Amino acid sequence: MRRSPPVRPKVPVIRNPQSAIRNLVVALLALSGCETAESFTAKTAFSGARAMEYVRTQLDFGPRIPGSEGHRRTGDWIVAQMRTRADTVIEQRFSHVNAAGDTLPMRNILARIKPAATQRVLYVAHWDTRPTSDRASNPADRALPVPGANDGASGVALLMAVADVLRATPPEWGVDLLFVDGEDYGDFAAGRDVLIGAKYFTQHLPAPDYRPLFGVVWDMIGDANLGIYQEGHSVRRAPEIVSRVWQTAADLGYSGYFVPRVGESITDDHLPLLDAGLRVIDVIDIDFPAHHTPLDTIDKVSERSLQIVGDVAVKLLQ
């Protein structure tokens, strides 16, 4: 994913006044909210602890770069796990020729609960990881792959833990859990080799008239310093879905984490879906210092953050 306009390099907070102000707002809202470190309790059957284990499993496979062994093993694992949780699992396997002329094996994974239901909700996360750490502060590290603990694994873990809840308590309507490939592969500035799986999905929908009631892309939602602002494109193009999500978070006492303010506009998987007429927004904590660096590791992900966002994701389905 990418900020729009182009991202600026990450710098320490003391040298980034906008980030410092944003962190202060998040801290003040958290302090004024219903939850503190001492009083925090889960609000739904979602298990942040289980989601954290799903993050660890993905990291054990290594970087999930399209065409790599870690990518193949992770995809197989997602398919196997979702077959035990969903009614139907569809693999959209396809090839993508990148800018260098290399052919990359890709697959989207669509896990469907109550596939015959006409009223549906769509949840999306990307499961690939970036091949280079282009935002690393040390130039020598920029050729390293991104581990993708938060940027990739946290969203997948969220969807999988949501599926655990739905297996135990089936929803009243249909739910589609879409794991898209190739979101983070290429050059965002040039719009090349990015959002690959989301674009493919819009061209190969489950049905020609497929129109979920609403949808959410969950991305980078495990950040231990959680502060999710309303993403700009989402506010402009699907404001009613933004209102639904942020009101649900407020009802749960989570306004200190789902900050009721408009933030940056992000190039992410929701854009091709919106372009295809699907009412899908982006829930993303973009202010993540380890973004697109080798430091996006398990210690940057918080079980509590996963629990908070997971509670919102489950409550939306109730």
C-alpha positions in Angstrom: 0.0 0.0 0.0 1.1 3.6 -0.5 0.2 7.0 0.7 -1.3 9.4 -1.8 0.4 11.9 -2.5 3.7 9.9 -2.6 5.0 8.7 0.8 7.7 10.7 2.6 10.6 8.9 4.2 10.0 7.7 7.8 11.9 9.7 10.4 12.0 9.7 14.2 8.8 11.2 15.7 10.7 14.2 17.1 11.6 15.3 13.6 8.1 14.7 12.2 5.7 17.2 13.8 2.6 15.8 12.0 3.3 12.3 13.3 4.0 13.6 16.7 0.7 15.5 16.8 -1.1 12.4 15.5 0.5 10.2 18.2 -0.5 12.7 20.8 -4.1 12.7 19.6 -4.2 8.9 19.7 -2.8 8.9 23.2 -5.2 11.4 24.5 -8.2 9.7 23.0 -7.0 6.4 24.4 -6.7 7.9 27.9 -10.1 9.5 27.6 -11.8 6.3 26.4 -13.4 3.4 28.2 -10.4 1.1 28.1 -7.1 1.3 29.9 -4.3 -1.2 30.1 -5.7 -2.4 33.4 -9.4 -2.6 32.4 -9.1 -4.0 28.9 -11.2 -7.0 28.2 -12.3 -8.7 24.9 -15.7 -7.7 23.7 -16.5 -10.6 21.4 -15.6 -14.2 20.9 -12.6 -13.2 18.7 -9.3 -14.4 20.2 -6.4 -12.0 19.9 -4.1 -14.7 21.3 -5.1 -17.2 18.5 -4.6 -14.4 15.9 -1.1 -13.8 17.2 -0.3 -17.5 16.7 -1.5 -17.2 13.1 0.9 -14.3 12.7 3.8 -16.4 14.0 3.0 -19.3 11.8 3.2 -17.1 8.7 6.5 -15.7 9.8 7.8 -19.2 10.2 7.3 -19.7 6.5 9.6 -16.8 5.8 9.0 -14.0 3.3 5.9 -14.6 1.2 7.1 -13.2 -2.0 5.3 -14.4 -5.1 7.3 -17.3 -6.6 9.1 -18.1 -3.5 8.9 -21.3 -1.4 7.6 -19.4 1.6 4.8 -18.0 -0.7 3.8 -21.5 -1.9 3.8 -23.0 1.6 1.8 -20.1 3.1 -0.8 -20.3 0.3 -1.2 -24.0 0.9 -1.5 -23.4 4.7 -4.2 -20.7 4.2 -6.2 -23.1 1.9 -5.9 -26.0 4.3 -7.0 -23.9 7.3 -9.9 -22.3 5.5 -11.2 -25.6 4.3 -11.8 -26.5 8.0 -13.6 -23.3 8.7 -15.6 -22.2 5.5 -18.3 -23.9 3.5 -16.5 -23.4 0.2 -12.9 -22.4 -0.7 -12.0 -21.2 -4.1 -8.5 -20.8 -5.4 -8.0 -18.2 -8.2 -4.7 -19.3 -9.6 -3.2 -17.1 -12.3 0.1 -15.9 -13.7 1.4 -12.3 -13.7 4.2 -11.1 -16.0 6.0 -8.3 -14.1 7.8 -5.3 -15.5 11.1 -7.3 -15.8 9.4 -9.9 -17.9 9.3 -12.6 -15.2 6.2 -14.7 -14.8 5.0 -15.0 -11.3 2.6 -17.6 -9.9 -0.3 -15.9 -8.1 -3.4 -17.1 -6.3 -6.3 -15.4 -4.5 -8.0 -17.5 -1.9 -11.8 -17.0 -1.4 -13.3 -18.7 1.6 -17.1 -18.5 1.5 -19.5 -19.0 4.5 -23.1 -19.6 3.5 -22.2 -19.3 -0.2 -25.9 -19.5 -1.3 -26.9 -16.4 0.7 -27.6 -13.4 -1.4 -26.8 -10.8 1.3 -23.1 -10.9 1.9 -20.2 -9.1 3.5 -16.7 -9.1 2.1 -13.5 -9.0 4.2 -10.1 -8.7 2.4 -6.5 -9.0 3.4 -3.3 -9.4 1.3 -1.1 -12.4 2.1 2.0 -11.6 0.1 5.0 -9.7 1.4 7.2 -7.1 -0.3 10.4 -8.4 -1.9 12.5 -5.3 -1.0 12.7 -3.0 2.0 12.7 0.2 0.1 12.1 2.4 3.1 14.9 1.0 5.3 17.0 3.8 6.8 20.2 1.9 6.0 20.8 1.7 2.2 22.4 -1.7 2.6 19.2 -3.1 4.0 17.0 -2.0 1.1 17.5 -5.1 -0.9 16.3 -7.3 2.0 12.8 -8.7 1.9 10.1 -7.4 4.3 9.2 -10.0 7.0 5.6 -8.7 6.9 4.5 -9.4 10.5 2.2 -6.4 10.5 2.1 -5.6 6.7 0.6 -8.9 5.6 0.4 -11.4 8.4 -1.8 -9.4 10.7 -4.6 -9.0 8.2 -4.5 -12.7 7.3 -4.5 -13.6 11.0 -7.5 -11.4 11.5 -9.5 -13.1 8.8 -8.6 -16.5 10.0 -9.5 -15.7 13.6 -12.8 -14.2 12.4 -13.5 -17.5 10.6 -12.9 -19.3 13.9 -15.7 -17.3 15.4 -18.1 -17.8 12.5 -17.5 -21.6 12.5 -18.7 -21.7 16.1 -21.5 -19.2 15.6 -22.6 -19.0 11.9 -23.7 -15.5 10.8 -27.2 -14.6 9.6 -25.9 -13.6 6.1 -23.1 -14.8 3.9 -19.5 -13.8 4.5 -16.6 -13.9 2.0 -13.1 -13.9 3.3 -10.7 -13.0 0.5 -7.0 -13.4 0.7 -5.5 -11.5 -2.2 -2.0 -11.9 -3.6 0.5 -9.5 -5.1 -0.7 -6.4 -3.3 2.8 -5.3 -2.2 5.1 -6.6 -5.0 6.1 -3.7 -7.3 6.3 0.0 -7.8 3.5 2.1 -6.2 4.8 5.4 -7.5 4.5 4.1 -11.1 1.4 2.0 -10.4 3.2 -1.1 -11.7 2.9 -4.7 -10.4 0.8 -3.7 -7.3 -2.7 -4.6 -6.2 -2.4 -7.5 -8.6 -4.7 -9.9 -6.8 -7.4 -7.3 -6.1 -7.5 -6.3 -9.8 -7.7 -9.9 -10.8 -10.6 -10.5 -8.4 -12.6 -7.7 -9.9 -12.3 -9.3 -13.3 -13.3 -12.7 -11.9 -16.1 -12.1 -9.4 -17.9 -15.1 -7.9 -21.0 -14.0 -9.9 -21.6 -11.3 -12.5 -24.0 -9.6 -10.1 -21.8 -9.9 -7.0 -22.4 -6.9 -4.8 -21.7 -7.4 -1.1 -23.7 -5.2 1.4 -20.3 -3.8 2.4 -16.7 -4.7 2.5 -13.5 -3.9 4.4 -9.8 -4.3 3.6 -8.0 -5.0 6.9 -4.3 -4.0 6.5 -1.5 -3.4 9.0 -3.9 -3.7 11.9 -1.6 -5.4 14.4 0.6 -2.3 15.2 1.4 -2.3 18.9 0.9 1.5 18.8 -2.6 1.3 17.3 -4.2 4.4 15.8 -6.5 3.9 12.8 -7.7 7.1 11.1 -10.4 7.1 8.5 -8.7 6.6 5.1 -9.3 9.4 2.7 -10.5 7.5 -0.4 -12.9 5.5 1.7 -14.4 8.6 3.2 -15.0 10.1 -0.2 -16.2 7.1 -2.0 -18.0 4.9 0.7 -18.7 7.2 3.6 -21.6 5.1 4.9 -19.3 2.1 5.4 -16.7 4.3 7.2 -19.5 5.5 9.5 -20.7 1.9 10.1 -17.2 0.8 11.1 -16.2 3.7 13.2 -19.6 3.7 15.0 -19.2 0.1 15.8 -15.8 0.8 17.2 -17.2 3.6 19.3 -20.0 1.4 20.6 -17.3 -1.0 21.8 -15.4 1.7 23.6 -12.6 1.8 21.0 -12.6 5.4 19.8 -9.1 5.8 21.2 -7.9 3.3 18.6 -10.4 3.9 15.7 -9.8 7.7 15.7 -12.8 9.6 14.4 -10.8 11.8 12.1 -10.0 11.7 8.4 -6.4 10.7 7.8 -4.3 10.1 4.7 -5.4 8.7 1.4 -3.8 5.3 0.7 -3.3 3.3 -2.5 -4.5 -0.1 -1.3 -6.6 -3.1 -2.4 -9.9 -1.3 -1.8 -9.3 1.0 -4.8 -9.8 -1.7 -7.6 -12.8 -3.0 -5.6 -14.4 0.5 -5.4 -13.7 1.0 -9.1 -15.6 -2.2 -9.8 -18.6 -0.9 -7.9 -18.1 -2.7 -4.6 -18.6 -0.7 -1.4 -15.3 -1.5 0.2 -13.2 0.7 2.6 -9.7 0.4 3.9 -9.0 0.0 7.6 -5.3 0.6 7.9 -2.9 2.0 10.5 -0.5 3.5 8.0 1.6 5.4 10.7 3.9 2.4 11.2 7.6 3.1 11.5 8.7 -0.4 10.3 6.6 -0.1 7.1 8.5 -1.6 4.1 11.6 -2.3 6.3 13.3 -5.4 7.6 12.0 -4.3 11.1 8.4 -5.4 10.4 8.9 -8.3 12.8 6.8 -10.1 15.4 7.8 -7.8 18.2 6.0 -4.9 16.4 2.6 -6.8 16.5 0.4 -6.7 19.6 -2.1 -9.3 20.7 -4.2 -6.5 22.2 -4.3 -4.6 18.9 -5.4 -7.7 17.1 -8.1 -8.2 19.7 -9.4 -4.6 19.4 -9.6 -4.8 15.6 -10.9 -8.3 15.7 -13.7 -7.3 18.1 -14.8 -4.6 15.6 -14.6 -7.0 12.7 -16.8 -9.6 14.5 -19.3 -7.1 15.8 -19.8 -5.7 12.3 -21.0 -9.2 11.3 -23.5 -9.4 14.2 
